[in-house]
Amino acid sequence: SDLYEPYEKLISIEVLGRRFEVPENNLLLRQLAFVASDIAWGRYCWNGECRYCEIHYTQKDGPELAALSCRIKGVAGMRITKLAPEVRYNFAGALAAKD
């Protein structure tokens, strides 16, 4: 679809302790929308100004970092440890479905 950058495979990321398969080579917020369509209803600006899509994440054994999910691409093995309230609200259905 036109919403996603071209991708050949799904990669695994972890969101608040749960694994999800998302399309490679895409912005993290788009990857989250792949799993939780409610992201489309969020109040995101998609240009880095609103900060409603802020997350905290780690890669491998690196430090926890803060980033805007509309500005970074998710990579295989990424562990998202904190979601801004707007993302948490829009992603709640996906998290509940994994219980």
C-alpha positions in Angstrom: 0.0 0.0 0.0 1.0 3.6 -0.4 1.3 4.0 3.4 4.4 1.9 3.7 7.8 2.1 2.1 8.7 -0.9 0.0 9.6 -3.9 2.0 10.5 -7.5 1.4 10.0 -9.1 4.8 8.6 -8.6 8.3 11.0 -8.1 11.2 10.4 -8.7 14.9 10.3 -5.9 17.4 9.3 -5.9 21.0 6.8 -3.4 22.4 6.4 -3.4 26.2 7.6 -7.0 26.5 5.5 -8.4 23.6 6.8 -9.3 20.1 5.3 -8.1 16.9 6.1 -8.6 13.2 6.3 -5.4 11.3 7.5 -4.4 7.8 11.2 -3.6 7.5 12.5 -0.3 6.1 9.6 1.8 7.5 9.3 4.5 10.1 8.5 3.1 13.5 5.2 4.8 13.8 4.1 3.2 10.4 5.3 -0.1 11.7 3.2 0.3 14.8 0.2 1.2 12.6 0.8 -2.0 10.7 0.0 -3.9 14.0 -2.6 -1.4 15.4 -4.7 0.4 12.9 -5.9 2.7 15.7 -2.6 4.6 15.2 -4.4 6.3 12.2 -6.8 7.9 14.6 -4.0 9.4 16.7 -3.2 13.1 16.8 0.2 12.7 15.3 1.8 15.5 13.2 4.2 13.1 11.4 6.8 15.9 11.3 8.4 15.7 14.7 6.8 18.8 16.2 4.0 17.4 18.5 6.1 14.7 20.3 2.9 12.6 20.8 4.8 9.6 19.3 7.8 9.7 21.6 9.1 6.3 22.6 12.0 4.9 24.6 13.9 2.0 23.2 17.0 -0.2 23.3 19.0 -2.1 20.7 21.0 -5.1 21.6 22.6 -4.3 25.0 22.8 -0.6 24.4 21.5 2.2 26.6 17.9 3.2 26.6 17.3 6.1 24.2 14.4 8.4 23.6 13.2 9.1 20.0 10.2 10.2 18.0 8.7 7.1 16.2 7.7 9.3 13.2 11.5 10.0 12.7 13.2 6.7 13.2 13.0 3.3 11.4 12.3 0.3 13.5 15.0 -2.4 13.2 15.0 -6.1 14.0 15.4 -6.8 17.7 14.5 -3.3 18.8 12.9 -3.2 22.2 10.5 -0.4 22.9 10.3 0.1 26.7 8.1 3.2 27.0 5.3 4.7 24.8 4.0 8.3 25.0 0.4 8.3 26.3 -1.1 8.9 22.8 0.8 5.9 21.3 -0.1 3.8 24.3 -3.8 4.6 23.9 -3.7 3.9 20.1 -1.7 0.7 20.6 -3.7 -0.7 23.5 -5.8 -2.9 21.3 -2.7 -4.6 19.9 -1.3 -5.1 23.3 -4.5 -6.6 24.6 -4.9 -8.9 21.7 -1.5 -10.5 22.6 -2.7 -11.4 26.1 
